[in-house]
Amino acid sequence: MKPVLLVDFGSTYTKATAVEAESGKLMGTAQSYTTVEQDISLGLEKALAELKGQTGALEYEKRYACSSAAGGLRMIASGLVPSLTSEAAKRAALGAGAKVIRTYAYELTEDDTAEIAALAPDILLLCGGTDGGNSACALHNAEAIASIDRDFPVVVACNRACARKCAEILTAAGREAIVTENVMPQFNSLNIEPCQKVIREVFLRRIIQAKGLSRMHELISGILMPTPAAVLQALTVLSEDLGELCAVDLGGATTDIYSITEGLPTKAGTVLRGLPEPYAKRTVEGDIGMRYSANGVLEAVGLKRLCSNADITEEQMTAWLARIQEDKGILPREPWEQQADFALAATAIEVGLARHAGEIEPVYTPMGLAYQQTGKDLTRVKQILLTGGALIHTGKAAELAQKAMATTFYPSSLMPRQAQAVVDRHYILSAMGLLSQYDRTLAKTMMIKELL
């Protein structure tokens, strides 16, 4: 059986992985800078040339790819109530691999539509109202979106009583509109999978072409999904054998957190509050990263807290952040610089996990003390996978994770506390998500072998 080529067009690097399908052997991995500003095929060709140097000339059975190049799939979501339909839309988008850059609730204003035009999203998700419930808000917003002088498709996932009418309003204005099932057909009841499927289809058919990736058809069989969706798929497959797990993808600009677990209460006398959580969940912290968003970590916790995660002075951390601002590709060399980068990474993981996980708080009832949980309980998760350049290339990835999970600054957080850290040293998670579309069992076997 011929080998399979798996390609990830990342925002910074294009990564190529060769897999021997019959034996499940990882034949080689290579990467090169993603040349999205020029011709994206240049970066791929360089990565393939490096891969060929490892494996020799190969004739591939299949060539699959995923992409987050040029910022990935930038999405805006518009709903009715912030804590309900807007949140449901956000979860649908994140689960499909999109990057939600803005959410709106209630009726869109002129200022809102001007802001949407300026943001120029790749796709907009219109939802709002349970089936048979409020229609006025979705209809108003369809009219408002139709007036925006920007070319982006709209996925309509609102109250089924007005969904077709919303689509008619949009198409009459020359905008592409795709109707799918309501993301919240009943109060507090989520239905996000149909919406996720449509988002991925739009990504394949329209956004890939817009990013200039359609020129890759002579080199690959097809781009199957956004990179975050491929990672989420890989983790879901892996959890079938490992059980509940979490993952952290620490990048230069964003920190992605994944959890594959029900996240139900583990503490007796606890009741759940809010929307039900998806079993496979992804969140994106767009303000936290190791280089482009390094100052976001500082803003999230403050200078004193940031320094507490390593033995450095506030002056040293300030100096390191200033150097990062000047040179986003800087690498720490001096011991104090390494300590500063350690503090930055540990804090980014800590904040990302705390935001992703649920919270628990005591409540006093006529029957005595009880507890209220919002979000997922991840305290019983035993495995946490670490990926992303900042974690893969450091020799302290496990120490970073342990430092983050041991934090005392989020006493009510249900983040993992005792999970074992596993490092994705060959950066294969996205590749294995792609491979699972070809052979699910093979992908699972390879991940267990390579990661564990």
Beta strands, then each sheet from edge to edge (+ up, - down):
strand 1: 4-9
strand 2: 13-20
strand 3: 25-33
strand 4: 62-67
strand 5: 74-78
strand 6: 99-104
strand 7: 123-126
strand 8: 154-156
strand 9: 177-179
strand 10: 222-226
strand 11: 245-250
strand 12: 255-260
strand 13: 270-273
strand 14: 280-285
strand 15: 359-365
strand 16: 368-374
strand 17: 383-387
strand 18: 420-423
sheet 1: 3+ 2- 1+ 4+ 10+
sheet 2: 6+ 5+ 7+ 8+ 9+
sheet 3: 14+ 12- 11+ 17+ 18+
sheet 4: 13+ 16+ 15-
end
